[in-house]
Amino acid sequence: MTTWQAPGTGFYPGQQGPYPYPQQNPGYPPPQEGYPYPQQTPGYPPPYTGGNPPPPPGPGFIPPPYGEAPPPVNPEFGGVPPTTHSGMYGSGYAEDPMQDEIKGFEFNDKTIRNGFIRKVYSILMCQLIITFGMISIFVYVESTKLWVRQHTELFWVAFAVTFVLLICMTCCTSVRRKAPMNFVFLFLFTLAEGFLLSVAASTYDSKEVMAAVGITAAVCLGLTLFAFQTKIDFTGMHTVLFVAVLVLIIFGIVASFWGGKIVNLVYAALGALIFSLYLIYDTQMMIGGKHKYSISPEEYIFAALSLYLDVINIFLYILTIIGASRD
């Protein structure tokens, strides 16, 4: 008979001599009658059948609790243990580990997009309030109207400032993304553009200007609601719209030399139609989601600038139609 001794110095059952295992885990296994390993898991370790003993457990080895085996892994999901409930992949399979992450991403993306839309429309409303406030001053205050007519050089200064600021915000990403510089540039552009529109509107009667403002508001509201609800994707029409604007510019240059009442009406009607399509296009680019192309939420200044240019161009062409239709 062999007797149990301290770990690492005793005898393996059926073998005479010192216990061959190294002292990798001192104090383990605890003394137990008949076998050096505690019989916590049936069939483990395997019974000794003679010859060399089985390899020792690794450092820090802790056998599983009694009656439990290590949970099996599912290689389909990268070794994630299966859940005990029946998931979408069948009974005994784990839910897709990326499912919750994807759901969270979609929720976050939708929240970010909604916040982006609110920010864009807030900026746009501030721009329109400033612009139409300046137009009202130039239309209803006679002294301001006379002062502007006496200083025509201010018109060309404002035109140059508008052109430079527009190029900077359109072509320079750092300008339109870095706050507060982007808000400063946008505010200066709105003031310069509002001055240009005010000078142009001061040549019309106040009733015509207010009629153009009302028609523009109704048209823009209807087009915005249409862009939100329609299933037609206008974001892929950028090439067609660019060609249409190019044709409109050439037609405007020709009409400036051989102009007339009919030519002006046709030109203004085409301009209002093209920029109405641009308003739908820019609105869907801002919405994103189901559309083919979308604007990054970081480009809220660029989105507000695009919508602002669409609205004021529609206003100018509608005002031109009203002016050309008068005696």
C-alpha positions as CSV (number, residue, x, y, z in Angstrom):
1,M,0.0,0.0,0.0
2,T,1.1,3.5,-0.8
3,T,0.3,6.3,1.5
4,W,-0.5,9.9,0.7
5,Q,2.2,12.4,1.5
6,A,2.6,16.1,0.9
7,P,2.1,17.4,-2.6
8,G,5.1,16.8,-4.8
9,T,6.6,14.2,-2.4
10,G,4.0,11.5,-2.3
11,F,3.4,8.4,-4.4
12,Y,1.2,8.1,-7.5
13,P,-1.3,5.2,-7.1
14,G,0.3,2.1,-8.6
15,Q,3.8,3.6,-8.7
16,Q,6.6,3.5,-6.2
17,G,8.8,6.5,-5.7
18,P,8.4,10.2,-5.4
19,Y,5.4,12.0,-7.0
20,P,6.7,13.3,-10.4
21,Y,4.6,16.5,-10.6
22,P,6.6,19.8,-10.1
23,Q,5.5,22.2,-7.5
24,Q,3.5,24.4,-9.9
25,N,0.7,25.1,-7.6
26,P,1.8,24.7,-4.0
27,G,-0.8,23.4,-1.6
28,Y,-3.0,22.0,-4.4
29,P,-4.5,19.4,-4.6
30,P,-5.7,19.0,-1.0
31,P,-5.3,15.6,0.7
32,Q,-8.0,13.2,-0.2
33,E,-8.4,9.5,0.3
34,G,-7.5,7.2,-2.6
35,Y,-6.6,9.8,-5.3
36,P,-4.5,12.9,-5.3
37,Y,-7.1,14.9,-7.3
38,P,-10.5,15.7,-5.8
39,Q,-13.3,13.9,-7.6
40,Q,-15.3,17.0,-8.4
41,T,-16.0,16.3,-12.0
42,P,-16.9,12.7,-12.8
43,G,-14.4,11.2,-15.2
44,Y,-11.8,13.9,-14.7
45,P,-8.9,13.4,-14.4
46,P,-8.8,10.0,-16.2
47,P,-7.9,7.0,-14.1
48,Y,-4.3,5.9,-14.1
49,T,-3.7,2.8,-16.2
50,G,0.0,2.5,-15.7
51,G,3.0,4.0,-17.5
52,N,3.8,7.7,-17.3
53,P,1.3,9.8,-15.3
54,P,-0.9,12.4,-17.1
55,P,0.6,15.9,-17.6
56,P,0.2,18.2,-14.7
57,P,-2.3,21.1,-14.8
58,G,-1.0,24.5,-15.7
59,P,-0.2,27.2,-13.2
60,G,-3.2,28.4,-11.3
61,F,-5.4,25.6,-12.6
62,I,-8.8,25.5,-10.8
63,P,-11.1,22.6,-11.7
64,P,-14.7,23.5,-12.6
65,P,-17.3,23.3,-9.8
66,Y,-18.9,20.0,-9.0
67,G,-21.5,19.0,-11.6
68,E,-20.6,21.7,-14.1
69,A,-18.4,21.5,-17.2
70,P,-16.8,24.5,-19.0
71,P,-19.5,26.1,-21.2
72,P,-19.2,25.2,-24.8
73,V,-18.4,28.0,-27.2
74,N,-20.0,28.9,-30.5
75,P,-17.2,29.4,-33.1
76,E,-19.8,31.1,-35.4
77,F,-19.8,34.1,-33.2
78,G,-16.1,34.1,-32.3
79,G,-16.2,31.9,-29.3
80,V,-19.2,33.6,-27.5
81,P,-20.9,31.1,-25.2
82,P,-24.5,30.3,-26.3
83,T,-27.3,31.7,-24.2
84,T,-29.8,29.5,-22.5
85,H,-32.8,31.0,-24.3
86,S,-33.9,30.6,-27.9
87,G,-32.6,33.5,-30.0
88,M,-33.1,34.6,-33.5
89,Y,-30.6,32.0,-34.6
90,G,-32.4,29.0,-33.1
91,S,-32.5,27.3,-29.8
92,G,-29.2,27.0,-28.0
93,Y,-27.5,29.7,-30.1
94,A,-26.4,33.1,-28.8
95,E,-28.0,36.2,-30.1
96,D,-25.7,38.0,-32.6
97,P,-23.2,39.8,-30.4
98,M,-23.2,42.8,-32.9
99,Q,-26.9,43.1,-32.8
100,D,-27.2,45.4,-29.8
101,E,-24.2,47.4,-31.0
102,I,-25.8,47.9,-34.4
103,K,-29.1,48.9,-32.8
104,G,-27.3,51.4,-30.6
105,F,-25.4,52.8,-33.6
106,E,-28.7,53.3,-35.5
107,F,-30.2,55.0,-32.6
108,N,-27.3,57.3,-32.1
109,D,-27.0,58.1,-35.8
110,K,-30.7,59.0,-36.0
111,T,-30.4,61.2,-32.9
112,I,-27.3,63.0,-34.4
113,R,-29.1,63.5,-37.7
114,N,-32.2,65.0,-36.0
115,G,-30.0,67.3,-34.0
116,F,-28.2,68.3,-37.2
117,I,-31.5,69.1,-39.0
118,R,-32.6,71.3,-36.0
119,K,-29.3,73.1,-36.0
120,V,-29.4,73.8,-39.7
121,Y,-33.0,75.2,-39.7
122,S,-32.2,77.3,-36.6
123,I,-29.3,78.9,-38.4
124,L,-31.3,79.3,-41.6
125,M,-34.2,81.0,-39.7
126,C,-31.7,83.5,-38.2
127,Q,-30.3,84.3,-41.6
128,L,-33.7,84.8,-43.2
129,I,-34.8,87.1,-40.3
130,I,-31.7,89.2,-40.7
131,T,-32.1,89.4,-44.5
132,F,-35.8,90.2,-44.7
133,G,-35.4,92.7,-41.8
134,M,-32.8,94.6,-43.8
135,I,-35.1,94.4,-46.9
136,S,-38.0,95.9,-44.9
137,I,-35.8,98.8,-43.8
138,F,-34.6,99.6,-47.3
139,V,-38.1,99.2,-48.8
140,Y,-40.1,101.2,-46.2
141,V,-37.6,103.9,-45.1
142,E,-37.3,106.5,-47.8
143,S,-34.1,108.1,-46.4
144,T,-32.3,104.7,-46.5
145,K,-33.5,104.1,-50.0
146,L,-32.2,107.5,-51.2
147,W,-28.9,107.1,-49.3
148,V,-28.2,103.8,-51.1
149,R,-28.9,105.3,-54.5
150,Q,-26.4,108.0,-53.8
151,H,-23.7,105.6,-52.8
152,T,-23.7,102.9,-55.5
153,E,-20.1,101.9,-54.7
154,L,-21.4,100.1,-51.6
155,F,-23.3,97.7,-53.8
156,W,-20.0,96.6,-55.5
157,V,-18.2,96.4,-52.2
158,A,-20.9,94.1,-50.8
159,F,-20.8,92.1,-54.0
160,A,-17.0,91.5,-53.7
161,V,-17.3,90.6,-50.0
162,T,-20.1,88.2,-50.7
163,F,-18.1,86.5,-53.5
164,V,-14.9,86.1,-51.3
165,L,-16.8,84.8,-48.3
166,L,-18.8,82.3,-50.4
167,I,-15.6,81.0,-51.9
168,C,-13.9,80.7,-48.5
169,M,-16.8,78.8,-46.9
170,T,-17.4,76.6,-49.9
171,C,-13.8,75.6,-50.7
172,C,-12.1,75.7,-47.2
173,T,-13.2,72.9,-44.9
174,S,-11.4,74.4,-41.9
175,V,-13.3,77.7,-42.3
176,R,-16.8,76.3,-42.3
177,R,-16.1,73.6,-39.6
178,K,-14.0,75.5,-37.0
179,A,-16.1,77.4,-34.5
180,P,-16.6,80.3,-33.9
181,M,-14.9,81.3,-37.2
182,N,-17.5,79.6,-39.2
183,F,-20.3,81.6,-37.5
184,V,-18.4,84.8,-38.0
185,F,-18.0,84.2,-41.7
186,L,-21.6,83.1,-42.1
187,F,-22.8,86.2,-40.3
188,L,-20.7,88.5,-42.5
189,F,-21.9,86.7,-45.6
190,T,-25.6,87.1,-44.5
191,L,-25.1,90.8,-43.9
192,A,-23.5,91.4,-47.3
193,E,-26.0,89.3,-49.1
194,G,-28.9,91.0,-47.2
195,F,-27.5,94.3,-48.3
196,L,-27.5,93.2,-52.0
197,L,-31.0,91.9,-51.8
198,S,-32.1,95.1,-50.0
199,V,-30.7,97.3,-52.8
200,A,-32.3,95.2,-55.4
201,A,-35.7,95.2,-53.6
202,S,-35.6,99.0,-53.1
203,T,-36.2,99.4,-56.8
204,Y,-39.6,97.7,-56.5
205,D,-42.8,98.8,-54.9
206,S,-43.3,97.7,-51.3
207,K,-46.5,95.7,-52.2
208,E,-44.6,93.8,-54.9
209,V,-41.8,92.9,-52.4
210,M,-44.2,91.7,-49.8
211,A,-46.0,89.6,-52.4
212,A,-42.7,88.1,-53.4
213,V,-41.9,87.3,-49.8
214,G,-45.2,85.6,-49.2
215,I,-45.0,83.6,-52.4
216,T,-41.4,82.5,-51.6
217,A,-42.4,81.4,-48.1
218,A,-45.3,79.3,-49.4
219,V,-43.2,77.8,-52.2
220,C,-40.3,76.9,-49.9
221,L,-42.6,75.4,-47.2
222,G,-44.3,73.3,-49.8
223,L,-41.1,72.1,-51.4
224,T,-39.6,71.3,-47.9
225,L,-42.6,69.2,-47.0
226,F,-42.4,67.5,-50.3
227,A,-38.7,66.7,-49.9
228,F,-39.3,65.2,-46.5
229,Q,-42.2,63.0,-47.6
230,T,-41.5,61.9,-51.2
231,K,-39.9,58.6,-52.1
232,I,-38.2,60.0,-55.1
233,D,-34.4,60.5,-54.5
234,F,-33.2,63.8,-55.8
235,T,-29.7,63.5,-54.4
236,G,-28.5,61.7,-57.6
237,M,-29.5,64.7,-59.8
238,H,-26.4,66.9,-59.0
239,T,-25.1,66.6,-62.6
240,V,-28.4,67.5,-64.2
241,L,-28.8,70.5,-61.8
242,F,-25.3,71.7,-62.5
243,V,-25.9,71.6,-66.3
244,A,-29.2,73.4,-65.8
245,V,-27.6,76.2,-63.8
246,L,-24.9,76.5,-66.4
247,V,-27.5,76.9,-69.2
248,L,-29.4,79.4,-67.0
249,I,-26.2,81.5,-66.6
250,I,-25.6,81.5,-70.4
251,F,-29.2,82.3,-71.1
252,G,-29.0,85.2,-68.6
253,I,-25.9,86.7,-70.3
254,V,-27.7,86.5,-73.7
255,A,-30.9,88.0,-72.3
256,S,-29.0,91.0,-70.8
257,F,-28.1,92.1,-74.4
258,W,-31.3,91.1,-76.2
259,G,-33.7,91.4,-73.3
260,G,-37.4,92.1,-73.3
261,K,-40.5,91.5,-71.2
262,I,-41.1,88.0,-72.5
263,V,-37.4,87.0,-72.3
264,N,-37.2,88.3,-68.7
265,L,-40.3,86.3,-67.8
266,V,-39.0,83.1,-69.3
267,Y,-35.6,83.6,-67.7
268,A,-37.1,84.3,-64.2
269,A,-39.5,81.3,-64.5
270,L,-36.6,78.9,-65.4
271,G,-34.5,80.3,-62.6
272,A,-37.3,79.8,-60.1
273,L,-37.9,76.2,-61.3
274,I,-34.2,75.3,-61.2
275,F,-33.6,76.6,-57.7
276,S,-36.8,75.0,-56.5
277,L,-35.3,71.7,-57.6
278,Y,-32.1,72.7,-55.8
279,L,-34.1,73.3,-52.6
280,I,-35.4,69.8,-52.7
281,Y,-32.0,68.4,-53.5
282,D,-30.3,70.3,-50.6
283,T,-33.1,69.3,-48.2
284,Q,-32.7,65.6,-49.0
285,M,-29.0,65.9,-48.7
286,M,-29.5,67.3,-45.2
287,I,-32.0,64.6,-44.3
288,G,-29.8,61.7,-45.3
289,G,-31.0,58.2,-44.3
290,K,-32.7,56.5,-47.2
291,H,-31.2,58.8,-49.8
292,K,-28.2,58.0,-51.9
293,Y,-26.1,60.9,-50.8
294,S,-26.1,63.0,-47.6
295,I,-24.2,65.8,-45.9
296,S,-22.1,65.0,-42.8
297,P,-23.5,66.3,-39.5
298,E,-20.3,68.3,-39.2
299,E,-21.3,70.4,-42.2
300,Y,-24.1,72.3,-40.6
301,I,-22.8,75.6,-41.9
302,F,-22.5,74.4,-45.4
303,A,-26.0,72.9,-45.3
304,A,-27.5,76.2,-43.9
305,L,-25.6,78.2,-46.5
306,S,-27.0,76.0,-49.4
307,L,-30.6,76.3,-48.2
308,Y,-30.2,80.0,-47.7
309,L,-28.9,80.5,-51.2
310,D,-31.8,78.4,-52.6
311,V,-34.4,80.5,-50.8
312,I,-33.0,83.9,-51.7
313,N,-32.6,82.9,-55.4
314,I,-36.2,81.7,-55.5
315,F,-37.2,85.1,-53.9
316,L,-35.2,87.1,-56.5
317,Y,-36.7,85.2,-59.5
318,I,-40.2,85.5,-58.1
319,L,-39.7,89.2,-57.6
320,T,-38.4,89.4,-61.1
321,I,-41.5,87.7,-62.4
322,I,-43.7,90.1,-60.5
323,G,-41.7,93.1,-61.7
324,A,-41.7,92.0,-65.3
325,S,-45.5,91.4,-65.3
326,R,-46.3,95.0,-64.2
327,D,-46.7,97.9,-66.6
